[in-house]
Amino acid sequence: MKKAIVTGSFDPITIGHMELVKHASSNYDTVYVVALVNEKKEYMFTMEQKKRLIELSVSKFPNVIADAYVGMTADYMQKHGITQIIRGVRNEKDREYELVLAAKMKEFDESFNTELVLCKDELAHISSTLVRKKIENDERLDGLVPNEIVDEIRILLGKK
């Protein structure tokens, strides 16, 4: 059984992230979409809220599991028998960063492989940071996050 993981802060998950999920879902038997939480950072959404938003976003993919995790990606992967990491690349800066991470993951466990997926040009400007700014300014989120979570975001933040 081929397993893969798509990770990120997912604060919140965007349609760019969903492109990675679609790609992974069609190429792997089981895909884990995991919000990794760095307890030293401040987030708009709690770990439970992120997991809920991911669950709603991936519900149409029967082979995708939503989760949230505090700790290292490598530990999560080993615990779940995952060897494949799917990472998105929007630009050259992302690519360089991801190649360094891929090398570190390989050092941690030789069985870990990283697949870099090039972002569609029309999605390259979308980031969780942009979405959070739109939320703070009470602007529309259509076309930035999956349709399944537009209303849920507002509800979670008490804006509806």
C-alpha angles and dihedrals in degrees: 000000000000113000129187137180131216111195137182143126088269091196077177122348112244136201087258089060089048090059087060090048092051091049093048093043092057094047104039135052094227128018125192115204104197130184105213115209125210104197090206092064129076117232135189091226130046121238091257092049092050090051090050092050091049091048092053092045096051099037093109091059109079093194097052125096121197119213145152125217139186107211142041123334090227092057091050091048094050092047091054099037094246121152103167124079120193115204131177125229121201099170145351092281090056090047093053092047093048093049090055091049091047090054091049091050090051089051090051093050123001091211092063115103127186122211114198114209118199114231120238110256093239091057099044094097094054118100137153087249091059091048092050090052090051090050092049090051091046091240129152118279098197111131092017103070131026112282089237092069105037093097094034091059091055091047093049091051094044092245096125 
